[in-house]
Amino acid sequence: MILNNLMTTSENRLLVSAGQFFLQVTQNQQPLELTEPLKVEIPIHSKLSNTVAARLFEGSFSTMLPFTAEKVFDWKLLQTKPLKIRKIADKKYLHFTIKRFNWYSCQYFYTKKPSRNMVSARCLSDVECFDDQAAFIVFRDIHSVAPMYFNGNKFTTFNIPSNLAASVIIIGLKDQELFFGQCPIERISSQSVSVQMEAVSESKLLATLHSL
C-alpha cells in the first residue's frame, strides 16, 4: 500500500482492507477494455476479522481535499451488498465481478471507535528542505494505512480512530538519497509527534516497509 501510495481511506473514512490489486490488459502497447464482466476471486487476508462486512471499492479521486487542491487517489464504494465468500480447498475467497480494468480493493469501514482524532507529525532532520516527502499512519492490529497531508511545516491527518496502536512513518528524498523516520504510537489520540529522519539504503527501506 505504501509503495503504491494507495491508502485505506474513502472520503477520509478509515477502511480495513482485504487487499488491493490493479488489472490492465494491453495489445500492441494500447490499453484494452472489457467486453463482458470478469469474475475475480481473492484470498481473504488474515487480518480481515469481519469478512462478512467486506464490500467492493474502485479506484477514484477524493472530493474532500482539506490541505491540497491537487487530485488525490481515493476509494469509491461500488457495491453496497456484502461480497460473496467461496471456499476452495480449505481456503476462503471473496468472489465478485468487475466491468472495467482499474484499481480494486475489498474492504469495509472501520466503525469500532469514533473517528475524530487529528494527528500531526513534524520532521526532524539535518536536511533543511527535502526534494520530496510522504507520510503515513500504519496501524498495527488492523490491515489499514492512512495518509498524512503536508500542511505548512508538518504533516497532518484527521478522523483517526482512538486508542489504536500505530506508527507514523515519513519517507524523504534529497539529491537522490533516501531518508526514513518512524515514531510508534501506543494509543492514538489527538496529538503531535516528532519523527527523526535518517539516511537509509533502498534495500533497508524496503525491508522495513515489508515488516510493518
N, C-alpha and C positions, 0 to 999 in steps of 0.2 A: 504493500500500500504506500509506504513512504517513498520507495524508489520510483513509483509511478505517479506520486503526488496525487493519489486518489483516496481521499479520506472517507470515513464512515459517518457522514452527516447529510441531511436533507433539509434545506432551508434552515440551517443552523440547529437542527434537532439531531441528537446523537443516535446513531444506529449501531446494532450489533450484527456483524456480517458473517455469513457462511462462506464467503469467498467472492472474489471478483475475477472477471475474465473479459477478454476482448476478442471478438471474431471479425475477421475481414478476409475476403477472397478476391484475388486479382487475376486477371488474364492479360498477358502482354503489357504488364505494368498498369493496367487500368482496373479500377475497382468494379466489382460486380454487385448486383442486387439479388435478393431472394425473390423467387417467383412463387414460392409457397412457404408456409410456416415450417420452421426447423425445430425438431424435437431435441431437447437438451436435458441431460441428467448430470448433476454434480454431487460428489460425496458430501455428506453432512460433516461440517467441521466439529472437532471435539469440544471447542469452547462455546458452541451454539447450544445453550441449555434449553431454550424454548423453541424447539423445532417446529411446533405446530403454528407458531406465530410468524414464520418466515413468509415474506412477500417478495415479489419480483420488482426490482428497480432498474431503470435505464439511465445511462449517462446523459446529462443535460447541463444546463448552466443555472447558477443561482439567480434568483430575483431579489435576494436580500444581500446587499453589499455594504456593510457598515463602515469599512475602512478603505475601500478601493472602488474606483469606477470601472476597473477592468473586468472582463468576463472571468468568472471563477467556476470551475467544474463543480457540478452538484449532482446528486442522485434524485431522480424523479420516479415517484411511485407509479408503476404500470398496472399492477394487479392488486385490487383490494382484498380478494379472497386468498386464504392461506394456500401455499403451494402443496401439491400432492407429494406424498412420500412413498417411495418404492423401495422394496427390499430385494437386493440381488446378491446371492451368495453370501449371506450373513452380513452384508453391509447395506446401510440405508442411504438413499439418494433423493435429492429434491428434483422433481420432474416438472418440466414446463415447456412451452414453445415460444419462439421468438419470430418476429415478422421481418426483421431487418438486421443487418450487421451493425454492431455498436459495442460499447461497454455495457456489461450487465452485472448485477450483484443480487444475491438472495440474502435478505436481512430484515430486521424488524426494529421498531423504535424502542429505545431504552426508556422505560417508564417507572422504574422502581423508586427513584428519588426525584424530588423537584429539581429541574434544570435551571437554576438561577444564579450560579456562581460565575464570577468573572476572574479569570486567571491571567496574570501578566508576567512576562519574563524579560529581564534585562541581560544583555550580553556583556560579559566581562572578558576583555581581550586586549593584548598589546596592539592589535590591528585597529587603527583608527576608523577605517571605512572598508568594509568588505565589498567585493565586486558583486556578490550575490549571497543571499541568505534565505533559509527556510526554517520554520519552527513548527513543532507538533507536540501534542499531548498523546502519549502512548499509554493505554490502560493495561494494568497487569492481569486482571482476572476476567476481563471480557475482551472479545475479539474486535476492538474498536480503536480508531486513531482519529483525533480531532485536529483540525488545522488551527494555527495561530497566525494572525494578520499583523503585519508591520505597521505600527502607528506611532509616528514621531521617532522616539529613540528606544522603543520597546515593542515586543510582540504581545498581542492581546487576543483573547477569545472569551466567549461568554456562553451562557446556557449549559454549563458543565455540571453534571450531577454531583451531589455532595457525597463525601466520605469514601469515594473510590480511591484505590491505590493506583498511582500512575507515575510517569516520568515525563518531564519536559525535556525535549531534545532540540538542539539547534545545529544546523549544518551550514557552514560558511565556505566561501571560495574567494581566494585572494591571489592574484597573479598565478593562476593555475595550481595553487596549493590548497588542499582541503583542510578544513578545521571542523572540530566536533566538540560539543559540550552536552552534558546530561545532568539533570537535577531531579532526584527522586522526591515524590510527594506521597507520604503515607496515607493521608486522608484529604481529599480535595475539599477546599473551601474557597471563598473569595480571598485571593491572596496574590502577592507579588513575590517572585523568586529571582535569584541571580544565577546565571549559568556561566561557568568558567569555560572558555574556549581554548582548545589546544590543537596544534597541528597534528594531522593524522594521515596515515597512508590509505590508499584506496582499499587495499585488502583488509586492513584492520577496521575501516569504517563499515565495509560490507559485512564482516563477521559480527560486529557489534549490532548492526541493524537486524541481522537474522536471529540474534539471540534475545531480542526484546520480547 
